[in-house]
Amino acid sequence: MPAATTPPAVPETKDLSVPKTSIMSTQNKGMLNTKRKIICFSDFDGTIFMQDTGHILFDAHGCGSHRREILDKQISTGERSFRDVSEEMWGSLNVPFEDGFEVMEKTLEIDPDFQEFHKYCIGNKIPFNVISAGLKPILRKVLDTFLGEEEAGHIGIVANDAEIHPDGSSWKPVWRHDTELGHDKALSITEAREQAHLECEDGTIPLIVFIGDGVSDLPAARHADVLFARRGLRLEEYCVEHKLHYIPFDTFADIQKEVEKIRIEDEEKTKGKGMPARFNPRANLWRRVSSQKAVPRYIAATPSKEEKMFLWPSAFSEYQPNQGIVEGVAA
C-alpha cells in the first residue's frame, strides 16, 4: 500500500535517535542515568493514524480508488516495484498542497491514545520517531495539525522527501534510498542504532522498539529488539505464520503499559537476571556483542540457530523455532 516517499541525501542520523530537545549537552549529561537508552520507531499510516494519507489523496485528487487498487495489486504480485508504482500514484496528483491537505484533515483518525503515549515518551526521555514510506512534508503537516507544532516538534520523521509544484501540477517523490522500495526502513533503523551507540558514554547499544501494522513494516521490525503489531492486521498475521516474537496492541495505551514493563525488565537484565522473553532473539546477539563484560567478541558474535534464522532467514529457512515464542498467541 504505497503511502509515498523522502530525500536521497544521507539521513541526519542524530535526528533518528535523539529529538532536538533532548540532544545531550555537557550541562545535562548527568541527568541521563538510565541503564539503556530506549528509542521508539513507529509506522505512520494504519498505525498512528487509522487511514493511509497517500490513499486519501490519490482517491480524491489523483488516479482514483479503482486505478489505485489495480496498482496496489501490481505491487503485491511483484509485477512492478513499490517505487515504480508510487511514482505513478504521486504523479497522478493535480492539487496544491494545502488544498490536498483539507481532505486529509477531514478524513484522518488518530489512535485515541497516541498523544498520551507520546507525552509519556517525552516525560521519560524516550526518543520517538516516525519511520514511513510516505512523504515527509505530508507527515509533518499532519502531526503539526493534530498534535500542535510544539508537541509534534519532538517527533523525528524518517521518510522520503518530495518536490511539489506550488500550483499542485507536479508531485515528485525524492527517494531516501536508491532501492526498489525507495526507503529502506531496516537501513534507517540500523543507522539510528549505530549513531545512538556512538553517543552512549558507556558503550551500550540502545534498545529499539518498533510499532507497525503491515508486512511492509517487516524489514524494520526484524531489526528491532521489541516489535508491536496492531492486532488483527497483516503484520500480526505474518508474525503468527512465521512464529516471530511480537506484542499485539489495540491502541497506544497497550504499548505504553508494555514499554514501562520493558524498561523494568531491561534493567533486570543488566543486573544479570536473564533475557526477557518478549525480546527478539536478534536483540540478544546485539546485547552480547555490545557488553563490555561479555566473553571474547568472536564467541559473542557467533549466534545461535534461532538467531541465525532472524539474521539470515533465506539461508536457514529449514530451521523451525521452538513452539510458543509468539507472545499472546497460542502455538
BAVOBA-566376 format. One record per residue (C-alpha): residue number from 1; residue in three letters; x, y, z. Coordinates in nm, 4 decimals. Example, Ala and Ser with C-alpha at 12.3 -4.5 7.8 and 13.67 -1.06 7.14 Angstrom:
BEGIN
REC seq type X Y Z
REC 1 ALA 1.2300 -0.4500 0.7800
REC 2 SER 1.3670 -0.1060 0.7140
//
This chain:
BEGIN
REC seq type X Y Z
REC 1 MET 0.0000 0.0000 0.0000
REC 2 PRO 0.2101 0.2914 -0.1188
REC 3 ALA 0.1881 0.5831 0.1146
REC 4 ALA 0.4611 0.7790 -0.0605
REC 5 THR 0.8287 0.8917 -0.0199
REC 6 THR 1.1846 1.1031 0.1085
REC 7 PRO 1.5237 1.2529 0.0076
REC 8 PRO 1.8198 1.0742 -0.1395
REC 9 ALA 2.0593 1.2646 0.0799
REC 10 VAL 2.2365 1.0832 0.3616
REC 11 PRO 1.9997 1.0938 0.6613
REC 12 GLU 2.0822 1.3075 0.9603
REC 13 THR 2.1219 1.0125 1.1922
REC 14 LYS 2.1270 1.2259 1.5031
REC 15 ASP 1.7659 1.3163 1.4319
REC 16 LEU 1.6790 0.9446 1.4247
REC 17 SER 1.7907 0.8780 1.7782
REC 18 VAL 1.7573 1.1991 1.9764
REC 19 PRO 1.4978 1.4750 1.9209
REC 20 LYS 1.6204 1.8351 1.9191
REC 21 THR 1.5001 1.8993 2.2717
REC 22 SER 1.6879 1.6035 2.4207
REC 23 ILE 2.0295 1.6043 2.2485
REC 24 MET 2.2921 1.5619 2.5199
REC 25 SER 2.4995 1.8612 2.6172
REC 26 THR 2.7765 1.8995 2.8716
REC 27 GLN 2.5228 2.0596 3.1047
REC 28 ASN 2.2646 1.7801 3.1068
REC 29 LYS 2.4685 1.4604 3.0683
REC 30 GLY 2.4367 1.3932 3.4392
REC 31 MET 2.0584 1.3743 3.4088
REC 32 LEU 2.0690 1.0706 3.1801
REC 33 ASN 2.1071 0.7939 3.4365
REC 34 THR 1.9006 0.5197 3.2738
REC 35 LYS 2.0607 0.1766 3.2194
REC 36 ARG 1.9978 0.1758 2.8454
REC 37 LYS 1.8526 0.4229 2.6007
REC 38 ILE 1.5138 0.3178 2.4596
REC 39 ILE 1.4286 0.4519 2.1131
REC 40 CYS 1.0825 0.4151 1.9595
REC 41 PHE 1.0136 0.3939 1.5870
REC 42 SER 0.6590 0.3790 1.4528
REC 43 ASP 0.4952 0.3370 1.1178
REC 44 PHE 0.2511 0.6178 1.0344
REC 45 ASP -0.0329 0.5077 0.8058
REC 46 GLY -0.2505 0.2455 0.9743
REC 47 THR -0.0511 0.2693 1.2977
REC 48 ILE -0.0593 0.6232 1.4396
REC 49 PHE -0.3435 0.7139 1.2037
REC 50 MET -0.6073 0.4622 1.1017
REC 51 GLN -0.6120 0.5637 0.7339
REC 52 ASP -0.3422 0.5906 0.4667
REC 53 THR -0.2560 0.9527 0.3863
REC 54 GLY -0.1490 0.8702 0.0313
REC 55 HIS -0.4653 0.6732 -0.0433
REC 56 ILE -0.6821 0.9626 0.0715
REC 57 LEU -0.5048 1.1961 -0.1699
REC 58 PHE -0.4977 0.9545 -0.4639
REC 59 ASP -0.8690 0.8754 -0.4316
REC 60 ALA -0.9751 1.2408 -0.4052
REC 61 HIS -0.7270 1.4241 -0.6283
REC 62 GLY -0.5349 1.1669 -0.8308
REC 63 CYS -0.5711 0.8349 -1.0058
REC 64 GLY -0.8861 0.7391 -0.8126
REC 65 SER -0.9621 0.4351 -0.5989
REC 66 HIS -1.0125 0.1914 -0.8897
REC 67 ARG -0.6764 0.2613 -1.0523
REC 68 ARG -0.5067 0.2683 -0.7110
REC 69 GLU -0.6369 -0.0801 -0.6303
REC 70 ILE -0.5008 -0.2087 -0.9616
REC 71 LEU -0.1622 -0.0536 -0.8852
REC 72 ASP -0.1612 -0.1957 -0.5314
REC 73 LYS -0.2202 -0.5405 -0.6776
REC 74 GLN 0.0754 -0.4958 -0.9142
REC 75 ILE 0.2938 -0.4413 -0.6090
REC 76 SER 0.1592 -0.7443 -0.4220
REC 77 THR 0.2075 -0.9744 -0.7225
REC 78 GLY 0.5577 -0.8453 -0.7892
REC 79 GLU 0.4665 -0.7215 -1.1357
REC 80 ARG 0.6008 -0.3753 -1.0500
REC 81 SER 0.8139 -0.2364 -0.7683
REC 82 PHE 0.6778 -0.0264 -0.4848
REC 83 ARG 0.8898 0.2669 -0.6014
REC 84 ASP 0.7676 0.2455 -0.9622
REC 85 VAL 0.4005 0.2262 -0.8620
REC 86 SER 0.4375 0.5027 -0.6025
REC 87 GLU 0.5841 0.7372 -0.8621
REC 88 GLU 0.2796 0.6805 -1.0829
REC 89 MET 0.0388 0.7399 -0.7933
REC 90 TRP 0.2064 1.0589 -0.6716
REC 91 GLY 0.2491 1.1743 -1.0303
REC 92 SER -0.1273 1.1460 -1.0821
REC 93 LEU -0.1995 1.4228 -0.8296
REC 94 ASN -0.3011 1.7659 -0.9515
REC 95 VAL -0.3853 1.9704 -0.6436
REC 96 PRO -0.1996 2.2367 -0.4411
REC 97 PHE -0.0555 2.1005 -0.1173
REC 98 GLU -0.2857 2.2966 0.1155
REC 99 ASP -0.5980 2.2034 -0.0828
REC 100 GLY -0.4973 1.8400 -0.0748
REC 101 PHE -0.4436 1.8581 0.2987
REC 102 GLU -0.8056 1.9666 0.3571
REC 103 VAL -0.9408 1.6240 0.2606
REC 104 MET -0.6842 1.4502 0.4810
REC 105 GLU -0.7722 1.6660 0.7803
REC 106 LYS -1.1404 1.5744 0.7408
REC 107 THR -1.0773 1.2021 0.6883
REC 108 LEU -0.7886 1.1029 0.9141
REC 109 GLU -0.8483 0.9491 1.2570
REC 110 ILE -0.5636 0.9361 1.5077
REC 111 ASP -0.5203 0.6477 1.7519
REC 112 PRO -0.7143 0.7650 2.0606
REC 113 ASP -0.4215 0.7009 2.2974
REC 114 PHE -0.1309 0.8090 2.0801
REC 115 GLN -0.0991 1.1591 2.2216
REC 116 GLU -0.0880 1.0314 2.5804
REC 117 PHE 0.1773 0.7763 2.4864
REC 118 HIS 0.3848 1.0417 2.3138
REC 119 LYS 0.3691 1.2603 2.6249
REC 120 TYR 0.4873 0.9587 2.8239
REC 121 CYS 0.7867 0.9285 2.5869
REC 122 ILE 0.8708 1.2971 2.6263
REC 123 GLY 0.8445 1.2735 3.0054
REC 124 ASN 1.0745 0.9706 3.0163
REC 125 LYS 1.3262 1.0996 2.7590
REC 126 ILE 1.2396 0.8216 2.5130
REC 127 PRO 1.3008 0.9493 2.1572
REC 128 PHE 1.0008 0.8814 1.9317
REC 129 ASN 1.0392 0.8699 1.5536
REC 130 VAL 0.8027 0.8123 1.2643
REC 131 ILE 0.9535 0.5823 1.0025
REC 132 SER 0.7498 0.5763 0.6845
REC 133 ALA 0.7414 0.5069 0.3121
REC 134 GLY 0.5394 0.8284 0.2827
REC 135 LEU 0.6296 1.1897 0.2075
REC 136 LYS 0.7887 1.3880 0.4879
REC 137 PRO 0.6093 1.7215 0.4151
REC 138 ILE 0.2699 1.5495 0.4434
REC 139 LEU 0.3561 1.3625 0.7627
REC 140 ARG 0.4929 1.6762 0.9273
REC 141 LYS 0.1826 1.8780 0.8337
REC 142 VAL -0.0493 1.6073 0.9707
REC 143 LEU 0.1396 1.5803 1.3007
REC 144 ASP 0.1593 1.9579 1.3450
REC 145 THR -0.2152 1.9857 1.2862
REC 146 PHE -0.3317 1.7004 1.5086
REC 147 LEU -0.0784 1.7405 1.7928
REC 148 GLY 0.0210 2.1049 1.7698
REC 149 GLU 0.3595 2.2213 1.6452
REC 150 GLU 0.5268 2.2269 1.9882
REC 151 GLU 0.4443 1.8667 2.0750
REC 152 ALA 0.4929 1.7424 1.7185
REC 153 GLY 0.8374 1.9040 1.7183
REC 154 HIS 0.9567 1.6254 1.9486
REC 155 ILE 0.8887 1.3652 1.6786
REC 156 GLY 1.1610 1.2828 1.4308
REC 157 ILE 1.0435 1.1855 1.0817
REC 158 VAL 1.2408 0.9335 0.8764
REC 159 ALA 1.0693 0.9290 0.5370
REC 160 ASN 1.1023 1.0308 0.1746
REC 161 ASP 1.1023 1.3962 0.0762
REC 162 ALA 0.9103 1.5499 -0.2129
REC 163 GLU 0.9154 1.8183 -0.4785
REC 164 ILE 0.5655 1.9665 -0.5037
REC 165 HIS 0.4921 2.2447 -0.7513
REC 166 PRO 0.3150 2.5432 -0.5882
REC 167 ASP 0.0131 2.5061 -0.8182
REC 168 GLY -0.0054 2.1323 -0.7486
REC 169 SER 0.0531 2.0322 -1.1090
REC 170 SER 0.3529 1.8133 -1.0203
REC 171 TRP 0.4174 1.5858 -0.7210
REC 172 LYS 0.7523 1.4062 -0.7354
REC 173 PRO 0.8910 1.1809 -0.4610
REC 174 VAL 1.2548 1.2369 -0.3665
REC 175 TRP 1.3610 0.8924 -0.2566
REC 176 ARG 1.5628 0.8371 0.0566
REC 177 HIS 1.7467 0.5334 -0.0795
REC 178 ASP 1.8262 0.4081 -0.4301
REC 179 THR 1.6280 0.0844 -0.3949
REC 180 GLU 1.3052 -0.0632 -0.5304
REC 181 LEU 1.1344 0.0443 -0.2070
REC 182 GLY 1.2717 0.3983 -0.2140
REC 183 HIS 1.3142 0.3929 0.1633
REC 184 ASP 1.4988 0.1041 0.3260
REC 185 LYS 1.3469 0.1127 0.6750
REC 186 ALA 1.5839 -0.1553 0.8005
REC 187 LEU 1.8835 0.0561 0.6974
REC 188 SER 1.7374 0.3638 0.8673
REC 189 ILE 1.6929 0.1764 1.1957
REC 190 THR 2.0422 0.0283 1.1736
REC 191 GLU 2.1882 0.3764 1.1202
REC 192 ALA 1.9919 0.5106 1.4170
REC 193 ARG 2.1106 0.2287 1.6404
REC 194 GLU 2.4733 0.2834 1.5427
REC 195 GLN 2.4504 0.6601 1.5936
REC 196 ALA 2.2887 0.6243 1.9353
REC 197 HIS 2.5511 0.3656 2.0279
REC 198 LEU 2.8249 0.6160 1.9498
REC 199 GLU 2.6538 0.8747 2.1697
REC 200 CYS 2.6279 0.6428 2.4722
REC 201 GLU 2.9180 0.7071 2.7077
REC 202 ASP 2.9123 0.3517 2.8470
REC 203 GLY 2.9242 0.1942 2.5004
REC 204 THR 2.5912 0.0148 2.5246
REC 205 ILE 2.3680 -0.0308 2.2216
REC 206 PRO 2.0179 0.1206 2.2602
REC 207 LEU 1.7024 -0.0863 2.2803
REC 208 ILE 1.4944 -0.0365 1.9652
REC 209 VAL 1.1145 -0.0561 1.9828
REC 210 PHE 0.9217 -0.0747 1.6546
REC 211 ILE 0.5447 -0.0285 1.6124
REC 212 GLY 0.3661 -0.1252 1.2916
REC 213 ASP 0.0656 -0.2786 1.1209
REC 214 GLY 0.1589 -0.4184 0.7783
REC 215 VAL 0.4033 -0.6581 0.6143
REC 216 SER 0.5816 -0.3571 0.4611
REC 217 ASP 0.6993 -0.2874 0.8167
REC 218 LEU 0.8713 -0.6242 0.8447
REC 219 PRO 1.2200 -0.5176 0.7225
REC 220 ALA 1.2351 -0.2607 1.0026
REC 221 ALA 1.0626 -0.4902 1.2506
REC 222 ARG 1.3304 -0.7586 1.2063
REC 223 HIS 1.5927 -0.5087 1.3220
REC 224 ALA 1.4025 -0.4084 1.6353
REC 225 ASP 1.4547 -0.5505 1.9831
REC 226 VAL 1.0830 -0.5325 2.0583
REC 227 LEU 0.8043 -0.5434 1.7992
REC 228 PHE 0.4469 -0.4210 1.8476
REC 229 ALA 0.1939 -0.5269 1.5817
REC 230 ARG -0.1553 -0.3799 1.5603
REC 231 ARG -0.3980 -0.6579 1.6445
REC 232 GLY -0.5886 -0.8221 1.3587
REC 233 LEU -0.3857 -0.6730 1.0726
REC 234 ARG -0.1344 -0.8161 0.8294
REC 235 LEU 0.1828 -0.7703 1.0357
REC 236 GLU 0.0335 -0.9719 1.3223
REC 237 GLU -0.0806 -1.2410 1.0783
REC 238 TYR 0.2713 -1.2610 0.9371
REC 239 CYS 0.4237 -1.2890 1.2841
REC 240 VAL 0.1870 -1.5732 1.3720
REC 241 GLU 0.2517 -1.7528 1.0428
REC 242 HIS 0.6290 -1.7311 1.0839
REC 243 LYS 0.6412 -1.7584 1.4654
REC 244 LEU 0.8107 -1.4230 1.5173
REC 245 HIS 0.8270 -1.2570 1.8558
REC 246 TYR 0.5799 -0.9685 1.8833
REC 247 ILE 0.3396 -0.7960 2.1218
REC 248 PRO -0.0139 -0.7287 1.9912
REC 249 PHE -0.1798 -0.3942 2.0607
REC 250 ASP -0.5188 -0.2327 2.0073
REC 251 THR -0.4243 0.1254 2.0991
REC 252 PHE -0.1106 0.3054 2.2118
REC 253 ALA -0.2310 0.2687 2.5720
REC 254 ASP -0.1376 -0.1012 2.5416
REC 255 ILE 0.2053 -0.0017 2.4121
REC 256 GLN 0.2618 0.2411 2.6985
REC 257 LYS 0.1959 -0.0311 2.9569
REC 258 GLU 0.4328 -0.2703 2.7828
REC 259 VAL 0.7110 -0.0150 2.7337
REC 260 GLU 0.7003 0.0572 3.1069
REC 261 LYS 0.7389 -0.3170 3.1737
REC 262 ILE 1.0223 -0.3338 2.9225
REC 263 ARG 1.2095 -0.0562 3.0988
REC 264 ILE 1.1962 -0.2528 3.4237
REC 265 GLU 1.2761 -0.5871 3.2603
REC 266 ASP 1.5735 -0.4467 3.0719
REC 267 GLU 1.7166 -0.3079 3.3946
REC 268 GLU 1.6767 -0.6530 3.5494
REC 269 LYS 1.8628 -0.7995 3.2521
REC 270 THR 2.1530 -0.5624 3.3093
REC 271 LYS 2.1702 -0.6989 3.6658
REC 272 GLY 2.2228 -1.0487 3.5308
REC 273 LYS 1.8703 -1.1838 3.5720
REC 274 GLY 1.8339 -1.3126 3.2199
REC 275 MET 1.6771 -1.2190 2.8917
REC 276 PRO 1.3058 -1.1154 2.8977
REC 277 ALA 1.1007 -1.3484 2.6793
REC 278 ARG 0.9441 -1.0610 2.4898
REC 279 PHE 1.2698 -0.9670 2.3149
REC 280 ASN 1.3539 -1.0569 1.9577
REC 281 PRO 1.6305 -1.3249 1.9666
REC 282 ARG 1.8300 -1.0949 1.7378
REC 283 ALA 1.8462 -0.8461 2.0253
REC 284 ASN 2.0286 -1.0993 2.2408
REC 285 LEU 2.3105 -1.1007 1.9847
REC 286 TRP 2.3348 -0.7231 1.9953
REC 287 ARG 2.3497 -0.7284 2.3750
REC 288 ARG 2.6229 -0.9916 2.3929
REC 289 VAL 2.8368 -0.8157 2.1338
REC 290 SER 2.7933 -0.4762 2.2997
REC 291 SER 2.8503 -0.5913 2.6575
REC 292 GLN 3.1844 -0.4726 2.7880
REC 293 LYS 3.1872 -0.7611 3.0366
REC 294 ALA 3.0977 -1.0289 2.7821
REC 295 VAL 3.3097 -1.3217 2.6662
REC 296 PRO 3.5536 -1.2514 2.3781
REC 297 ARG 3.3823 -1.0892 2.0804
REC 298 TYR 3.4480 -1.3693 1.8310
REC 299 ILE 3.2488 -1.6009 2.0607
REC 300 ALA 2.9805 -1.3466 2.1443
REC 301 ALA 2.9300 -1.2726 1.7764
REC 302 THR 2.8513 -1.6361 1.6950
REC 303 PRO 2.4710 -1.6530 1.7018
REC 304 SER 2.2586 -1.9480 1.7968
REC 305 LYS 2.0478 -2.1313 1.5381
REC 306 GLU 1.7446 -1.9243 1.6316
REC 307 GLU 1.9383 -1.6007 1.5954
REC 308 LYS 2.0735 -1.7153 1.2578
REC 309 MET 1.7155 -1.7625 1.1428
REC 310 PHE 1.6449 -1.3966 1.2189
REC 311 LEU 1.9738 -1.2682 1.0797
REC 312 TRP 1.9824 -1.4781 0.7609
REC 313 PRO 1.6310 -1.6194 0.7073
REC 314 SER 1.6948 -1.7247 0.3461
REC 315 ALA 1.9989 -1.9324 0.4395
REC 316 PHE 1.8354 -2.1003 0.7403
REC 317 SER 1.4771 -2.1372 0.6174
REC 318 GLU 1.4714 -2.5026 0.7180
REC 319 TYR 1.5096 -2.4200 1.0855
REC 320 GLN 1.1855 -2.4143 1.2860
REC 321 PRO 1.1950 -2.2058 1.6075
REC 322 ASN 1.0633 -2.3560 1.9296
REC 323 GLN 0.6897 -2.3583 1.9775
REC 324 GLY 0.5225 -2.0868 2.1776
REC 325 ILE 0.7580 -1.7956 2.1110
REC 326 VAL 0.4817 -1.5693 1.9817
REC 327 GLU 0.3630 -1.3723 2.2804
REC 328 GLY -0.0100 -1.3652 2.3240
REC 329 VAL -0.0759 -1.6292 2.0554
REC 330 ALA -0.1250 -1.9995 2.1089
REC 331 ALA 0.1461 -2.2051 1.9410
//
